[in-house]
Amino acid sequence: MSEAIPVLRIGDTLLLSLQGDLDDSSVVRIESRITDEVARTHAKGALIDVSGLIVVDTFIARAIARIVGMVRLLGAEVVVVGIQPAVAITLVELGVPMGQLDTALNAEQGLVLLRKLRAGGGHGDRAG
């Protein structure tokens, strides 16, 4: 993972694209970067794109869940996008608890879901 962790702003939504192979220090930098940006910009939503990750294992899945929790504590809704079919199968087979995450196939669908969540669609409407 490179030192720069780009976070794009789309209106009141932030887009964080995770790339490469994440290790402990990368995850700490990502957590710091996204939480700082949510607080600084007063973002209402965040998309976390995981399509660029080389490996998604239990460590990465738990790190994503932790990042989602941090961003939610700062008052923003979060949708994880770009989970590939093979990754979804692996996560379920490993028993990784992903039920608390809102997910969408891509960024476009993620933005639609963020709008619904912010409009009061609520987390209870999720299949999980």
N, CA, C and O of each residue as an XYZ file, in Angstrom:
512
protein
N       0.858     -1.179      0.000
C       0.000      0.000      0.000
C       0.892      1.227      0.000
O       1.840      1.306      0.781
N       0.604      2.164     -0.851
C       1.420      3.370     -0.913
C       1.117      4.265      0.278
O       0.107      4.099      0.963
N       2.010      5.214      0.508
C       1.849      6.129      1.637
C       0.608      7.001      1.475
O      -0.097      7.272      2.447
N       0.341      7.444      0.234
C      -0.817      8.300      0.004
C      -2.087      7.460      0.032
O      -2.176      6.415     -0.613
N      -3.061      7.937      0.788
C      -4.348      7.253      0.865
C      -5.383      8.241      0.346
O      -5.884      9.073      1.102
N      -5.705      8.153     -0.945
C      -6.627      9.132     -1.514
C      -8.060      8.910     -1.030
O      -8.571      7.791     -1.006
N      -8.676     10.010     -0.651
C     -10.084     10.013     -0.286
C     -10.743     11.070     -1.162
O     -10.463     12.261     -1.031
N     -11.616     10.625     -2.050
C     -12.303     11.546     -2.957
C     -13.598     12.018     -2.328
O     -14.258     11.276     -1.601
N     -13.953     13.261     -2.615
C     -15.211     13.813     -2.109
C     -16.182     13.973     -3.265
O     -15.864     14.582     -4.286
N     -17.381     13.410     -3.083
C     -18.461     13.535     -4.058
C     -19.630     14.158     -3.294
O     -20.392     13.452     -2.633
N     -19.768     15.465     -3.385
C     -20.789     16.148     -2.590
C     -20.502     15.962     -1.116
O     -19.425     16.312     -0.634
N     -21.485     15.401     -0.391
C     -21.296     15.175      1.047
C     -20.902     13.727      1.349
O     -21.061     13.242      2.469
N     -20.382     13.050      0.315
C     -19.973     11.658      0.453
C     -18.486     11.525      0.148
O     -17.968     12.177     -0.758
N     -17.811     10.681      0.909
C     -16.399     10.399      0.674
C     -16.260      9.022      0.040
O     -17.022      8.109      0.360
N     -15.288      8.871     -0.859
C     -14.990      7.594     -1.491
C     -13.563      7.215     -1.135
O     -12.614      7.930     -1.456
N     -13.430      6.081     -0.468
C     -12.131      5.530     -0.099
C     -11.951      4.239     -0.875
O     -12.756      3.316     -0.753
N     -10.893      4.175     -1.674
C     -10.629      2.980     -2.467
C      -9.442      2.249     -1.860
O      -8.323      2.762     -1.843
N      -9.700      1.043     -1.363
C      -8.637      0.237     -0.767
C      -7.941     -0.535     -1.872
O      -8.591     -1.146     -2.720
N      -6.608     -0.503     -1.856
C      -5.816     -1.088     -2.937
C      -4.728     -1.985     -2.382
O      -4.230     -1.768     -1.277
N      -4.362     -2.997     -3.161
C      -3.189     -3.800     -2.852
C      -3.399     -4.798     -1.734
O      -4.463     -5.402     -1.599
N      -2.364     -4.954     -0.942
C      -2.347     -5.908      0.162
C      -2.184     -5.111      1.453
O      -1.162     -4.453      1.646
N      -3.165     -5.162      2.326
C      -3.135     -4.356      3.548
C      -2.454     -5.099      4.691
O      -2.664     -6.294      4.894
N      -1.638     -4.364      5.426
C      -1.049     -4.900      6.649
C      -1.497     -4.021      7.814
O      -2.253     -3.069      7.621
N      -1.032     -4.339      9.024
C      -1.461     -3.605     10.214
C      -1.226     -2.098     10.091
O      -2.121     -1.306     10.387
N      -0.031     -1.701      9.658
C       0.277     -0.270      9.591
C      -0.568      0.428      8.525
O      -0.960      1.581      8.708
N      -0.852     -0.251      7.421
C      -1.715      0.323      6.386
C      -3.116      0.561      6.925
O      -3.711      1.610      6.675
N      -3.643     -0.404      7.661
C      -4.989     -0.288      8.218
C      -5.063      0.893      9.184
O      -6.038      1.644      9.171
N      -4.041      1.059     10.020
C      -4.020      2.181     10.967
C      -4.023      3.513     10.216
O      -4.734      4.441     10.600
N      -3.223      3.609      9.140
C      -3.184      4.846      8.344
C      -4.540      5.100      7.679
O      -5.006      6.239      7.629
N      -5.169      4.043      7.170
C      -6.482      4.191      6.522
C      -7.520      4.649      7.536
O      -8.305      5.554      7.254
N      -7.531      4.029      8.718
C      -8.483      4.422      9.764
C      -8.323      5.897     10.112
O      -9.305      6.632     10.219
N      -7.089      6.316     10.285
C      -6.822      7.705     10.634
C      -7.255      8.649      9.510
O      -7.886      9.675      9.767
N      -6.922      8.308      8.285
C      -7.229      9.168      7.135
C      -8.736      9.342      6.934
O      -9.212     10.464      6.760
N      -9.486      8.237      6.959
C     -10.924      8.350      6.690
C     -11.645      9.035      7.844
O     -12.548      9.839      7.610
N     -11.266      8.736      9.087
C     -11.942      9.398     10.206
C     -11.620     10.890     10.232
O     -12.493     11.708     10.523
N     -10.369     11.248      9.929
C     -10.005     12.673      9.858
C     -10.821     13.388      8.783
O     -11.306     14.498      9.000
N     -10.970     12.742      7.615
C     -11.713     13.369      6.515
C     -13.203     13.495      6.821
O     -13.814     14.510      6.486
N     -13.793     12.489      7.447
C     -15.215     12.574      7.817
C     -15.413     13.738      8.780
O     -16.344     14.527      8.623
N     -14.542     13.844      9.774
C     -14.667     14.926     10.754
C     -14.417     16.288     10.103
O     -15.144     17.243     10.373
N     -13.406     16.382      9.258
C     -13.036     17.662      8.652
C     -14.098     18.166      7.684
O     -14.402     19.358      7.658
N     -14.666     17.258      6.884
C     -15.610     17.666      5.842
C     -17.066     17.589      6.273
O     -17.955     18.043      5.553
N     -17.314     17.012      7.458
C     -18.692     16.783      7.934
C     -19.473     15.932      6.944
O     -20.656     16.169      6.700
N     -18.797     14.942      6.379
C     -19.417     14.050      5.392
C     -20.611     13.329      6.009
O     -20.602     12.978      7.189
N     -21.617     13.120      5.203
C     -22.822     12.404      5.639
C     -22.793     10.947      5.232
O     -23.579     10.138      5.724
N     -21.865     10.609      4.313
C     -21.776      9.241      3.857
C     -20.380      8.914      3.380
O     -19.591      9.800      3.051
N     -20.086      7.613      3.348
C     -18.793      7.151      2.841
C     -18.981      5.848      2.088
O     -19.735      4.969      2.508
N     -18.288      5.743      0.978
C     -18.223      4.500      0.218
C     -16.820      3.948      0.396
O     -15.835      4.665      0.218
N     -16.731      2.682      0.746
C     -15.440      2.019      0.849
C     -15.387      0.984     -0.259
O     -16.091     -0.025     -0.222
N     -14.538      1.251     -1.253
C     -14.421      0.372     -2.426
C     -13.308     -0.635     -2.165
O     -12.147     -0.260     -2.003
N     -13.672     -1.919     -2.126
C     -12.704     -2.973     -1.835
C     -12.314     -3.770     -3.088
O     -11.638     -4.793     -2.985
N     -12.734     -3.309     -4.253
C     -12.469     -4.062     -5.483
C     -10.983     -4.136     -5.818
O     -10.569     -5.029     -6.556
N     -10.170     -3.218     -5.294
C      -8.743     -3.203     -5.595
C      -7.880     -3.990     -4.625
O      -6.655     -3.992     -4.745
N      -8.505     -4.655     -3.668
C      -7.720     -5.428     -2.710
C      -7.255     -6.735     -3.333
O      -8.005     -7.406     -4.042
N      -6.012     -7.080     -3.056
C      -5.456     -8.331     -3.570
C      -6.050     -9.505     -2.810
O      -6.437    -10.506     -3.413
N      -6.124     -9.385     -1.482
C      -6.619    -10.456     -0.625
C      -7.644     -9.865      0.335
O      -7.428     -8.796      0.905
N      -8.751    -10.562      0.508
C      -9.704    -10.200      1.564
C      -9.871    -11.447      2.417
O     -10.545    -12.404      2.035
N      -9.236    -11.408      3.586
C      -9.315    -12.521      4.525
C      -9.994    -12.032      5.799
O     -10.553    -10.936      5.820
N      -9.953    -12.825      6.850
C     -10.636    -12.419      8.078
C     -10.024    -11.152      8.662
O     -10.750    -10.316      9.201
N      -8.707    -10.990      8.569
C      -8.051     -9.769      9.062
C      -8.594     -8.545      8.339
O      -8.965     -7.561      8.980
N      -8.643     -8.595      7.015
C      -9.126     -7.459      6.226
C     -10.608     -7.227      6.492
O     -11.040     -6.083      6.630
N     -11.387     -8.299      6.566
C     -12.821     -8.155      6.822
C     -13.072     -7.477      8.171
O     -13.931     -6.601      8.278
N     -12.333     -7.876      9.180
C     -12.498     -7.244     10.500
C     -12.032     -5.790     10.469
O     -12.631     -4.935     11.121
N     -10.975     -5.506      9.718
C     -10.496     -4.131      9.592
C     -11.560     -3.260      8.918
O     -11.803     -2.132      9.346
N     -12.188     -3.784      7.869
C     -13.253     -3.036      7.180
C     -14.405     -2.786      8.138
O     -14.934     -1.676      8.195
N     -14.801     -3.810      8.893
C     -15.894     -3.651      9.854
C     -15.537     -2.595     10.905
O     -16.393     -1.809     11.312
N     -14.284     -2.579     11.337
C     -13.842     -1.588     12.332
C     -13.893     -0.174     11.744
O     -14.333      0.761     12.413
N     -13.442     -0.017     10.490
C     -13.490      1.293      9.826
C     -14.937      1.765      9.694
O     -15.242      2.932      9.938
N     -15.830      0.839      9.303
C     -17.253      1.177      9.190
C     -17.781      1.674     10.537
O     -18.484      2.683     10.594
N     -17.446      0.978     11.607
C     -17.888      1.383     12.939
C     -17.392      2.766     13.320
O     -18.146      3.566     13.873
N     -16.141      3.053     13.033
C     -15.563      4.368     13.355
C     -16.273      5.480     12.601
O     -16.611      6.516     13.173
N     -16.499      5.256     11.305
C     -17.148      6.284     10.484
C     -18.587      6.509     10.954
O     -19.057      7.646     10.993
N     -19.281      5.432     11.308
C     -20.658      5.574     11.811
C     -20.696      6.354     13.119
O     -21.608      7.150     13.346
N     -19.704      6.126     13.980
C     -19.649      6.880     15.237
C     -19.480      8.375     14.994
O     -19.865      9.193     15.830
N     -18.908      8.727     13.855
C     -18.736     10.130     13.490
C     -19.969     10.696     12.782
O     -19.968     11.853     12.363
N     -21.022      9.880     12.646
C     -22.289     10.374     12.119
C     -22.514     10.197     10.632
O     -23.440     10.789     10.077
N     -21.696      9.400      9.975
C     -21.873      9.181      8.536
C     -22.330      7.746      8.277
O     -21.938      6.820      8.987
N     -23.153      7.579      7.263
C     -23.542      6.244      6.811
C     -22.404      5.691      5.960
O     -21.657      6.454      5.347
N     -22.270      4.375      5.921
C     -21.182      3.742      5.172
C     -21.723      2.577      4.359
O     -22.528      1.782      4.845
N     -21.266      2.488      3.107
C     -21.580      1.345      2.262
C     -20.262      0.815      1.698
O     -19.442      1.575      1.184
N     -20.075     -0.490      1.802
C     -18.904     -1.158      1.239
C     -19.280     -1.631     -0.160
O     -20.285     -2.318     -0.341
N     -18.465     -1.257     -1.152
C     -18.758     -1.614     -2.537
C     -17.595     -2.396     -3.151
O     -16.456     -2.308     -2.693
N     -17.907     -3.154     -4.184
C     -16.872     -3.824     -4.953
C     -16.450     -5.183     -4.446
O     -15.390     -5.678     -4.829
N     -17.256     -5.806     -3.587
C     -16.914     -7.153     -3.136
C     -17.151     -8.103     -4.305
O     -18.260     -8.195     -4.832
N     -16.114     -8.795     -4.695
C     -16.198     -9.726     -5.816
C     -16.870    -11.030     -5.363
O     -16.782    -11.383     -4.187
N     -17.542    -11.753     -6.278
C     -18.244    -12.980     -5.904
C     -17.373    -13.993     -5.156
O     -17.817    -14.570     -4.163
N     -16.158    -14.213     -5.615
C     -15.283    -15.187     -4.950
C     -14.958    -14.749     -3.524
O     -14.848    -15.577     -2.619
N     -14.805    -13.437     -3.336
C     -14.523    -12.908     -2.001
C     -15.735    -13.102     -1.096
O     -15.592    -13.477      0.068
N     -16.921    -12.847     -1.628
C     -18.145    -13.029     -0.839
C     -18.271    -14.479     -0.380
O     -18.604    -14.743      0.775
N     -18.008    -15.402     -1.275
C     -18.089    -16.830     -0.938
C     -17.072    -17.168      0.156
O     -17.400    -17.853      1.125
N     -15.849    -16.687     -0.006
C     -14.799    -16.963      0.970
C     -15.162    -16.409      2.342
O     -14.988    -17.089      3.353
N     -15.666    -15.177      2.382
C     -16.012    -14.559      3.667
C     -17.112    -15.342      4.378
O     -17.060    -15.532      5.593
N     -18.100    -15.792      3.620
C     -19.180    -16.577      4.224
C     -18.641    -17.917      4.715
O     -18.969    -18.355      5.818
N     -17.814    -18.567      3.897
C     -17.236    -19.853      4.301
C     -16.360    -19.726      5.543
O     -16.310    -20.645      6.361
N     -15.665    -18.585      5.693
C     -14.816    -18.360      6.862
C     -15.635    -17.971      8.096
O     -15.116    -17.920      9.211
N     -16.924    -17.697      7.875
C     -17.778    -17.314      8.995
C     -17.569    -15.889      9.465
O     -17.869    -15.561     10.613
N     -17.053    -15.031      8.578
C     -16.817    -13.639      8.946
C     -18.159    -12.937      9.106
O     -18.987    -12.965      8.195
N     -18.381    -12.306     10.262
C     -19.661    -11.624     10.495
C     -19.750    -10.322      9.696
O     -19.178     -9.307     10.094
N     -20.459    -10.352      8.584
C     -20.594     -9.177      7.716
C     -22.020     -8.619      7.757
O     -22.349     -7.708      6.997
N     -22.861     -9.157      8.633
C     -24.259     -8.754      8.668
C     -24.498     -7.308      9.037
O     -25.552     -6.757      8.722
N     -23.533     -6.678      9.704
C     -23.711     -5.282     10.103
C     -23.268     -4.297      9.026
O     -23.369     -3.083      9.204
N     -22.777     -4.828      7.909
C     -22.296     -3.954      6.844
C     -23.355     -3.784      5.762
O     -24.026     -4.741      5.378
N     -23.494     -2.557      5.279
C     -24.328     -2.290      4.116
C     -23.414     -2.427      2.911
O     -22.342     -1.823      2.875
N     -23.823     -3.212      1.924
C     -22.984     -3.450      0.758
C     -23.753     -3.190     -0.533
O     -24.982     -3.251     -0.574
N     -22.988     -2.898     -1.587
C     -23.544     -2.726     -2.927
C     -22.497     -3.231     -3.911
O     -21.311     -3.311     -3.590
N     -22.954     -3.572     -5.118
C     -22.041     -4.125     -6.119
C     -21.003     -3.115     -6.587
O     -19.844     -3.468     -6.802
N     -21.417     -1.848     -6.746
C     -20.496     -0.839     -7.274
C     -20.807      0.524     -6.654
O     -21.755      0.667     -5.882
N     -19.994      1.515     -7.003
C     -20.132      2.849     -6.401
C     -21.478      3.488     -6.742
O     -22.077      4.149     -5.894
N     -21.956      3.302     -7.960
C     -23.241      3.888     -8.351
C     -24.372      3.354     -7.471
O     -25.179      4.123     -6.949
N     -24.423      2.026     -7.311
C     -25.448      1.433     -6.446
C     -25.211      1.813     -4.983
O     -26.163      1.957     -4.216
N     -23.953      1.975     -4.600
C     -23.630      2.392     -3.241
C     -24.156      3.780     -2.928
O     -24.662      4.022     -1.833
N     -24.039      4.698     -3.888
C     -24.569      6.054     -3.687
C     -26.087      6.033     -3.526
O     -26.641      6.764     -2.704
N     -26.757      5.191     -4.318
C     -28.215      5.061     -4.201
C     -28.579      4.548     -2.807
O     -29.495      5.070     -2.172
N     -27.862      3.528     -2.331
C     -28.130      2.977     -1.004
C     -27.843      4.004      0.088
O     -28.597      4.094      1.058
N     -26.770      4.778     -0.051
C     -26.479      5.827      0.934
C     -27.625      6.828      1.021
O     -28.014      7.236      2.116
N     -28.164      7.225     -0.130
C     -29.303      8.163     -0.128
C     -30.489      7.569      0.623
O     -31.141      8.266      1.400
N     -30.774      6.278      0.397
C     -31.884      5.622      1.094
C     -31.636      5.576      2.599
O     -32.541      5.843      3.390
N     -30.411      5.237      2.991
C     -30.087      5.162      4.418
C     -30.227      6.523      5.088
O     -30.742      6.625      6.201
N     -29.764      7.570      4.403
C     -29.849      8.917      4.978
C     -31.282      9.427      5.008
O     -31.623     10.283      5.824
N     -32.125      8.903      4.115
C     -33.529      9.315      4.070
C     -34.369      8.557      5.086
O     -35.583      8.750      5.165
N     -33.730      7.706      5.854
C     -34.461      6.987      6.885
C     -34.816      5.568      6.533
O     -35.623      4.936      7.215
N     -34.208      5.049      5.453
C     -34.439      3.660      5.075
C     -34.013      2.723      6.179
O     -34.573      1.638      6.337
N     -33.030      3.137      6.937
C     -32.615      2.400      8.125
C     -31.878      1.124      7.823
O     -31.976      0.574      6.726
N     -31.135      0.659      8.810
C     -30.340     -0.544      8.658
C     -31.202     -1.797      8.791
O     -30.773     -2.882      8.399
N     -32.381     -1.665      9.325
C     -33.253     -2.822      9.495
C     -33.773     -3.377      8.190
O     -34.257     -4.508      8.150
N     -33.682     -2.597      7.113
C     -34.179     -3.040      5.810
C     -33.184     -3.942      5.090
O     -33.494     -4.478      4.026
N     -31.991     -4.116      5.659
C     -30.959     -4.919      5.003
C     -31.289     -6.385      5.072
O     -31.864     -6.875      6.044
N     -30.909     -7.077      4.010
C     -30.937     -8.541      4.081
C     -29.670     -8.932      4.805
O     -28.612     -8.368      4.527
N     -29.736     -9.862      5.711
C     -28.501    -10.161      6.384
C     -28.622    -11.344      7.165
O     -27.661    -11.757      7.815
